[in-house]
Amino acid sequence: MQLHQASWPEIETYLTRSKGVIVPIGSTEQHGPNGLLGTDALCPEIIAREAGDESGMLIAPTFNVGNAQHHLGFPGTITLRPSTMLAALQDWIDSLARHGFEQIYFLNGHGGNVPTINAAFSESYARWSLTGEPCPYKLKTRNWWELPGVMKTCREIFPVGDGSHATASEVAVTYYGYPDSVKNVEMTPKIAPEGDFSDADNYRKVFPDGRIGSDPAQATPDKGAVIVKAAKDALIAEARAFFGANA
């Protein structure tokens, strides 16, 4: 069930049977020569949409811009300062809690978001702890590729060249979701180098085409379908366990 495609009476009815909601969260940033700029938001969105359609769990709109300052050397990247993202996450949590949601699960698609998401959770809980009142909701976050069994599936499909940014796995997931957006690009070197970076200027100098350790030319919609199924099944199981009696 998609919140954006529901009316308020439908959400009110949903809340009579479940107090759980899944929020896809990601980033808008470069993903190499053939990866979509929305990859980190699209991956959790695609997985969550299929999980919601199958299970009936509510899927919130995607929080699709995150912490991506180090990618600003590549056109199209959009970033939030950590302080801005922290404030926005507080408003999302407070809005959902205001309506009675008690389990709020953030399915994340961008590793750079993790520190800010965790800080937002701490900030949210701190308000209740400082007033001495019990918090009426629980928060959870999970990177989609860390769902049980998903990384194993990715490694089986891409034993070489999956990499750590603009990965073959994440590009394949987006190609499955948007097959009309598949891009055939010859890359040199075939597998990008690994390494460290600091700011946006340094990143562009060290990784001139944006990839880190990956060969996303291997990505296809069919390979993405296998990954999405594994992630969807794992998400349904984990979210149901988190929602408990409210599933």
C-alpha positions as CSV (number, residue, x, y, z in Angstrom):
1,M,0.0,0.0,0.0
2,Q,1.5,3.3,-1.1
3,L,0.8,6.4,1.1
4,H,1.1,8.7,-1.9
5,Q,-1.6,6.8,-3.8
6,A,-4.0,6.5,-0.8
7,S,-6.6,8.9,0.5
8,W,-6.7,10.1,4.1
9,P,-9.7,7.9,5.0
10,E,-7.7,4.9,3.7
11,I,-4.8,5.8,5.9
12,E,-7.2,6.2,8.8
13,T,-8.5,2.7,8.2
14,Y,-5.0,1.3,7.8
15,L,-4.2,2.6,11.3
16,T,-7.0,0.6,12.8
17,R,-5.2,-2.6,11.8
18,S,-1.5,-1.6,11.7
19,K,0.7,1.1,13.3
20,G,3.7,0.3,11.2
21,V,5.1,2.2,8.2
22,I,8.2,1.7,6.0
23,V,10.0,4.9,4.8
24,P,12.5,4.4,1.8
25,I,15.4,6.8,2.3
26,G,18.3,7.5,0.0
27,S,20.2,10.1,-2.0
28,T,20.5,11.9,-5.3
29,E,24.1,11.6,-6.4
30,Q,26.2,10.4,-9.3
31,H,26.6,6.7,-9.8
32,G,29.2,6.5,-12.5
33,P,28.8,6.7,-16.3
34,N,25.8,4.3,-16.5
35,G,24.2,4.6,-13.1
36,L,21.1,6.7,-12.5
37,L,21.5,9.8,-10.3
38,G,18.5,8.5,-8.2
39,T,20.0,5.1,-7.6
40,D,20.3,5.3,-3.8
41,A,16.7,6.5,-3.5
42,L,15.3,4.3,-6.2
43,C,16.7,1.0,-4.8
44,P,14.9,1.1,-1.5
45,E,11.8,2.6,-3.2
46,I,11.6,-0.3,-5.7
47,I,12.2,-2.9,-3.0
48,A,9.7,-1.3,-0.6
49,R,7.1,-0.8,-3.2
50,E,7.1,-4.5,-4.1
51,A,7.1,-5.5,-0.4
52,G,4.1,-3.2,0.2
53,D,2.2,-4.5,-2.8
54,E,2.6,-8.1,-1.7
55,S,2.2,-7.7,2.1
56,G,-0.3,-4.8,2.4
57,M,2.2,-2.9,4.6
58,L,2.2,0.9,4.2
59,I,5.0,2.5,2.2
60,A,5.7,6.2,2.8
61,P,7.0,8.5,0.1
62,T,10.7,8.3,-0.4
63,F,13.1,10.7,1.4
64,N,15.2,11.0,-1.7
65,V,17.9,13.6,-1.0
66,G,20.5,12.9,1.7
67,N,24.1,13.5,2.6
68,A,26.1,13.6,-0.7
69,Q,28.4,16.5,-0.5
70,H,31.4,14.5,-1.7
71,H,29.6,13.8,-5.0
72,L,29.0,17.5,-5.8
73,G,31.9,17.4,-8.3
74,F,29.5,15.6,-10.7
75,P,26.6,17.4,-12.3
76,G,23.1,16.5,-11.0
77,T,24.1,15.6,-7.5
78,I,21.9,17.3,-4.8
79,T,22.8,17.2,-1.1
80,L,21.5,18.2,2.3
81,R,23.7,19.5,5.1
82,P,23.6,17.0,8.0
83,S,21.9,19.6,10.1
84,T,19.2,20.1,7.4
85,M,18.6,16.4,7.0
86,L,18.5,15.9,10.8
87,A,15.8,18.6,11.1
88,A,13.8,17.1,8.1
89,L,13.9,13.6,9.6
90,Q,12.6,15.0,12.9
91,D,9.6,16.5,11.0
92,W,8.9,13.2,9.2
93,I,9.0,11.2,12.4
94,D,6.9,13.7,14.3
95,S,4.3,13.8,11.5
96,L,4.0,10.1,11.3
97,A,3.9,9.7,15.1
98,R,1.2,12.5,15.3
99,H,-1.1,10.2,13.3
100,G,-0.5,7.2,15.6
101,F,2.2,5.3,13.8
102,E,4.2,3.3,16.5
103,Q,6.8,1.5,14.4
104,I,8.7,3.6,11.8
105,Y,11.1,1.6,9.7
106,F,13.6,3.5,7.4
107,L,14.9,1.4,4.5
108,N,18.1,3.1,3.6
109,G,19.9,3.1,0.2
110,H,22.9,5.4,0.9
111,G,25.7,4.6,3.4
112,G,26.5,8.3,3.8
113,N,23.0,8.7,5.4
114,V,23.7,6.3,8.3
115,P,25.3,8.7,10.8
116,T,22.6,11.3,10.4
117,I,19.8,8.8,10.6
118,N,21.2,7.5,13.8
119,A,21.6,11.0,15.1
120,A,18.0,11.7,14.2
121,F,16.8,8.7,16.1
122,S,18.9,9.7,19.2
123,E,17.5,13.3,19.0
124,S,13.9,11.9,18.7
125,Y,14.3,9.6,21.7
126,A,16.1,12.3,23.8
127,R,13.0,14.5,23.8
128,W,11.0,11.9,25.6
129,S,13.8,10.8,27.9
130,L,14.4,14.4,29.1
131,T,10.7,14.9,29.9
132,G,10.5,11.6,31.7
133,E,7.6,10.4,29.4
134,P,7.6,7.0,27.6
135,C,8.2,7.4,23.9
136,P,5.1,6.1,22.0
137,Y,7.0,4.9,18.9
138,K,10.0,2.8,17.9
139,L,12.4,3.6,15.1
140,K,14.5,1.2,13.0
141,T,16.9,1.6,10.1
142,R,18.4,-1.0,7.7
143,N,20.5,-0.7,4.6
144,W,18.7,-2.7,1.9
145,W,21.9,-4.6,1.0
146,E,22.3,-5.7,4.6
147,L,18.9,-7.4,4.7
148,P,19.4,-11.1,5.5
149,G,20.6,-13.0,2.4
150,V,20.8,-10.0,0.1
151,M,24.6,-9.5,0.1
152,K,25.0,-13.2,-0.5
153,T,22.7,-13.0,-3.5
154,C,24.6,-10.0,-4.9
155,R,28.0,-11.7,-4.5
156,E,26.7,-14.8,-6.3
157,I,25.5,-12.7,-9.2
158,F,28.5,-10.4,-9.3
159,P,31.5,-12.4,-7.9
160,V,33.9,-9.8,-9.4
161,G,33.5,-6.1,-9.8
162,D,30.5,-5.4,-7.6
163,G,32.5,-2.7,-5.9
164,S,31.6,-0.2,-3.2
165,H,30.1,2.8,-5.1
166,A,28.1,2.7,-8.4
167,T,28.0,-1.1,-7.7
168,A,26.8,-3.6,-10.2
169,S,24.1,-4.7,-7.8
170,E,22.5,-1.3,-7.2
171,V,22.6,-0.4,-10.8
172,A,20.9,-3.7,-11.7
173,V,18.1,-3.0,-9.2
174,T,17.4,0.4,-10.9
175,Y,17.5,-1.2,-14.3
176,Y,15.0,-3.8,-13.2
177,G,12.7,-1.0,-11.9
178,Y,13.3,1.3,-14.9
179,P,14.3,-0.9,-17.9
180,D,13.8,2.0,-20.3
181,S,16.7,3.8,-18.5
182,V,19.4,1.1,-19.2
183,K,22.6,2.7,-20.4
184,N,25.3,0.9,-22.3
185,V,28.6,2.5,-21.6
186,E,32.1,1.2,-22.2
187,M,34.3,1.9,-19.1
188,T,38.0,2.2,-18.7
189,P,39.3,0.6,-16.6
190,K,36.8,-2.2,-16.6
191,I,36.9,-2.3,-12.8
192,A,37.4,1.1,-11.1
193,P,40.1,1.5,-8.5
194,E,39.5,1.5,-4.7
195,G,40.7,4.2,-2.4
196,D,39.8,7.1,0.0
197,F,38.6,10.6,-0.6
198,S,37.8,13.8,1.3
199,D,35.8,16.6,-0.3
200,A,34.0,16.8,-3.7
201,D,37.0,18.2,-5.5
202,N,39.3,15.4,-4.2
203,Y,36.7,12.7,-5.1
204,R,36.5,13.8,-8.7
205,K,40.3,13.8,-9.0
206,V,40.7,10.4,-7.5
207,F,37.7,8.7,-9.2
208,P,37.2,10.7,-12.4
209,D,34.2,8.7,-13.7
210,G,32.6,8.4,-10.2
211,R,32.9,4.6,-9.7
212,I,34.8,3.0,-6.7
213,G,35.9,-0.6,-7.2
214,S,33.0,-1.5,-9.5
215,D,32.1,-2.7,-13.0
216,P,28.5,-1.7,-13.3
217,A,28.5,-2.6,-17.0
218,Q,27.5,-6.1,-15.8
219,A,24.2,-4.8,-14.6
220,T,21.0,-6.0,-16.3
221,P,17.3,-5.9,-15.5
222,D,17.1,-9.7,-15.1
223,K,20.0,-9.7,-12.5
224,G,18.2,-6.8,-10.7
225,A,15.0,-8.9,-10.5
226,V,16.8,-11.6,-8.6
227,I,18.2,-9.1,-6.1
228,V,14.9,-7.3,-5.7
229,K,13.1,-10.6,-4.9
230,A,15.6,-11.5,-2.3
231,A,15.5,-8.0,-0.7
232,K,11.7,-7.9,-0.9
233,D,11.2,-11.2,0.8
234,A,13.7,-10.3,3.5
235,L,12.1,-6.9,4.1
236,I,8.6,-8.3,4.5
237,A,9.9,-10.8,7.1
238,E,12.0,-8.2,9.0
239,A,9.3,-5.5,9.0
240,R,6.6,-7.9,10.1
241,A,8.8,-8.9,13.1
242,F,9.4,-5.2,13.9
243,F,5.8,-4.3,13.6
244,G,4.8,-7.3,15.8
245,A,1.1,-7.4,16.6
246,N,0.7,-4.3,14.4
247,A,1.9,-6.0,11.2
